[in-house]
Amino acid sequence: MAVNDTHPQQTIALLACGRHAARVWDRAATGRRSAHDRAHDRAHDQDCPHCQSVAADQRLLAAAITALAEETLEPPPSLVGQVMSAVLAELRPAQYLPLPTQRGQARIDRVAAARVLRHAVDQSRSSATTMVAGRHQRRRPPWRNGRCLGMATVAVNLTRPEEELGGIPAQLRAAGLKVRCGSGRRSTPVAEVIESLRGCAAAIAGQEPYSAEVFDACPELRLVVRFGVGFDTVDVGAATERGVLVANTPGTTDGGVADHTIGLMIDLAHGISRHDRAMRRGQWQGQRGVDVWQATLGIVGLGRIGRAVARRARGFKMRVIAHEPYPVMEFVQEHQIELMSLDDVLRQSDFVTLHLPAMPETERVIDAAKLALMKPTAFLVNAGRGNLVDEDALYSAVKSGEIGGAGIDTWTTEPMTDPRWAELDNVVLSPHSAANTQGVWTASAALAVQIVLQVLRGERPAQLLNPEVWDRQRQA
Ligand SMILES: NC(=O)c1ccc[n+]([C@@H]2O[C@H](COP(=O)([O-])OP(=O)(O)OC[C@H]3O[C@@H](n4cnc5c(N)ncnc54)[C@H](O)[C@@H]3O)[C@@H](O)[C@H]2O)c1
């Protein structure tokens, strides 16, 4: 049923509660009965899940109306106010309450009711029609010709309190935008992500998930800018289907991650952390290390970060070998990098470092069989993504001495709390901190803000991961 064709009362019901409530409302408002209703009247089954679902929707709608009537919601923004006026003008809540249910009068869940109402308001905002005092009125869409005309709200969902977000909130506010800082915890549940994004036109995203469920619940969201490079937490396919632009901030993390990678290699080779731990225990045990200087470095994924590692490695006069499906040949030649298969990289390297993206095809690209190809003295460094490696197989390989050791910055589950790793002396562990430097933050923040402002101004940013959404919107 098109929203435009319906009576305002029905529209509210439709928006608030979906098709079951619309059917119920339709029946209440017009006396019309559907074939389904008639069939139910003839042979009614008390346990029918459809009826229970209708009853649940009725209860929520009733609760929404009651909550409005009693003004239990916090002072509403203007559109909520308009809907509220429409509801109160058009409806007499007492006429509809208490609504009969299949199982007697149910307890009203006011929080759920408020959520339903907010959803209704969000929906009505994103539709072309809204209700004002019982009549349809065309509302001015906030976006026209790809530009945001109104004051947009931008969610900044990074793993930091606002005072630690550097210039991001200030820059957005200076551009006339509203800012909402979410908790952005690494393990933020989907419901919290949805709550933090309600009404937002754009989000600067941290590690929290952006799934189909999130996009469906937040129809105003037009843009997600993933702070950093890896975008495995964003379902780009689902975003593309729903017309949400996705971008990241490539090129801003290279230096930080490359420095960290070299740091892990030197630490493993010289046993710096191991010696540090021993000295803190009062022990003086200089174990002999190995050389990074002139050793062979195998880079898996010679993209931006891989190339930044290669540049540094050449400064250590390392032989650099790499596995990369789309090499930049000019760079390869300039830095005398030898390209080869993954297996050959693993067989020949003294250090192997992973800089490829997390995708279904790269999941556990390093498993027990691949680890078995490495030299017993070789070290594996993973500052790419945790799920590139079979973590259990790596633990066994390191513990048994099948390989020399491992430097691990990225983990299958973050935060990593598995106590097994702390027992090993030939590993260096870091908490996904390779890119957490001042320089990386400043550069990533500046680029993320720039992308948000560009999109809101109707300009196409170069960092879009789904440019087809942009093209589609321009063709429409
Ligand atoms: N530890 C951190 O804090 C941190 C920070 C930023 C990025 N990262 C990770 O680093 C990864 C690389 O970042 P980038 O900026 O260099 O990305 P990039 O896209 O420039 O480079 C990735 C490279 O991997 C290559 N590749 C893809 N599949 C491959 C495969 N099966 N085998 C070998 N190579 C393959 C690609 O062709 C590309 O050249 C990111 O995807 C992210 O997961 C980690």
The ligand as an SDF file (V2000), in Angstrom:
LIG
                    3D

 44 48  0  0  0  0  0  0  0  0999 V2000
   47.0630   -3.2250   12.2160 N   0  0  0  0  0  0  0  0  0  0  0  0
   46.4430   -2.1180   11.9050 C   0  0  0  0  0  0  0  0  0  0  0  0
   46.2280   -1.2570   12.7510 O   0  0  0  0  0  0  0  0  0  0  0  0
   46.0240   -1.8890   10.4810 C   0  0  0  0  0  0  0  0  0  0  0  0
   45.8400   -0.5690   10.0460 C   0  0  0  0  0  0  0  0  0  0  0  0
   45.4940   -0.3640    8.7360 C   0  0  0  0  0  0  0  0  0  0  0  0
   45.3030   -1.4160    7.8760 C   0  0  0  0  0  0  0  0  0  0  0  0
   45.4630   -2.6890    8.3170 N   0  0  0  0  0  0  0  0  0  0  0  0
   45.2710   -3.8300    7.4090 C   0  0  0  0  0  0  0  0  0  0  0  0
   46.2060   -3.7730    6.3730 O   0  0  0  0  0  0  0  0  0  0  0  0
   45.5760   -4.1940    5.1770 C   0  0  0  0  0  0  0  0  0  0  0  0
   46.3120   -3.6290    3.9900 C   0  0  0  0  0  0  0  0  0  0  0  0
   46.1530   -2.2220    3.9310 O   0  0  0  0  0  0  0  0  0  0  0  0
   46.6350   -1.4040    2.6470 P   0  0  0  0  0  0  0  0  0  0  0  0
   46.3740    0.0240    2.9020 O   0  0  0  0  0  0  0  0  0  0  0  0
   48.0120   -1.8060    2.2560 O   0  0  0  0  0  0  0  0  0  0  0  0
   45.6010   -1.9560    1.5740 O   0  0  0  0  0  0  0  0  0  0  0  0
   45.8220   -2.0650    0.0210 P   0  0  0  0  0  0  0  0  0  0  0  0
   44.4850   -2.3260   -0.5510 O   0  0  0  0  0  0  0  0  0  0  0  0
   46.5930   -0.8990   -0.4920 O   0  0  0  0  0  0  0  0  0  0  0  0
   46.7530   -3.3640   -0.1480 O   0  0  0  0  0  0  0  0  0  0  0  0
   46.3040   -4.6690   -0.0140 C   0  0  0  0  0  0  0  0  0  0  0  0
   47.0150   -5.4980   -1.0580 C   0  0  0  0  0  0  0  0  0  0  0  0
   46.7540   -6.8680   -0.8430 O   0  0  0  0  0  0  0  0  0  0  0  0
   46.6550   -7.4820   -2.1100 C   0  0  0  0  0  0  0  0  0  0  0  0
   45.9890   -8.7590   -2.0250 N   0  0  0  0  0  0  0  0  0  0  0  0
   44.6710   -9.0330   -2.0640 C   0  0  0  0  0  0  0  0  0  0  0  0
   44.4670  -10.3550   -1.9610 N   0  0  0  0  0  0  0  0  0  0  0  0
   45.6850  -10.9300   -1.8570 C   0  0  0  0  0  0  0  0  0  0  0  0
   46.1220  -12.2710   -1.7230 C   0  0  0  0  0  0  0  0  0  0  0  0
   45.2580  -13.2870   -1.6570 N   0  0  0  0  0  0  0  0  0  0  0  0
   47.4440  -12.5070   -1.6540 N   0  0  0  0  0  0  0  0  0  0  0  0
   48.3290  -11.4830   -1.6990 C   0  0  0  0  0  0  0  0  0  0  0  0
   47.9630  -10.1870   -1.8370 N   0  0  0  0  0  0  0  0  0  0  0  0
   46.6540   -9.9280   -1.9000 C   0  0  0  0  0  0  0  0  0  0  0  0
   45.9080   -6.4570   -2.9500 C   0  0  0  0  0  0  0  0  0  0  0  0
   46.0710   -6.6910   -4.3360 O   0  0  0  0  0  0  0  0  0  0  0  0
   46.5450   -5.1630   -2.4910 C   0  0  0  0  0  0  0  0  0  0  0  0
   47.6500   -4.8090   -3.2840 O   0  0  0  0  0  0  0  0  0  0  0  0
   44.1500   -3.6660    5.3380 C   0  0  0  0  0  0  0  0  0  0  0  0
   43.2230   -4.3810    4.5680 O   0  0  0  0  0  0  0  0  0  0  0  0
   43.8920   -3.8220    6.8000 C   0  0  0  0  0  0  0  0  0  0  0  0
   43.2610   -5.0540    7.0220 O   0  0  0  0  0  0  0  0  0  0  0  0
   45.8290   -2.9450    9.6080 C   0  0  0  0  0  0  0  0  0  0  0  0
  1  2  1  0
  2  3  2  0
  2  4  1  0
  4  5  1  0
  4 44  2  0
  5  6  2  0
  6  7  1  0
  7  8  2  0
  8  9  1  0
  8 44  1  0
  9 10  1  0
  9 42  1  0
 10 11  1  0
 11 12  1  0
 11 40  1  0
 12 13  1  0
 13 14  1  0
 14 15  2  0
 14 16  1  0
 14 17  1  0
 17 18  1  0
 18 19  2  0
 18 20  1  0
 18 21  1  0
 21 22  1  0
 22 23  1  0
 23 24  1  0
 23 38  1  0
 24 25  1  0
 25 26  1  0
 25 36  1  0
 26 27  1  0
 26 35  1  0
 27 28  2  0
 28 29  1  0
 29 30  1  0
 29 35  2  0
 30 31  1  0
 30 32  2  0
 32 33  1  0
 33 34  2  0
 34 35  1  0
 36 37  1  0
 36 38  1  0
 38 39  1  0
 40 41  1  0
 40 42  1  0
 42 43  1  0
M  CHG  2   8   1  16  -1
M  END
$$$$
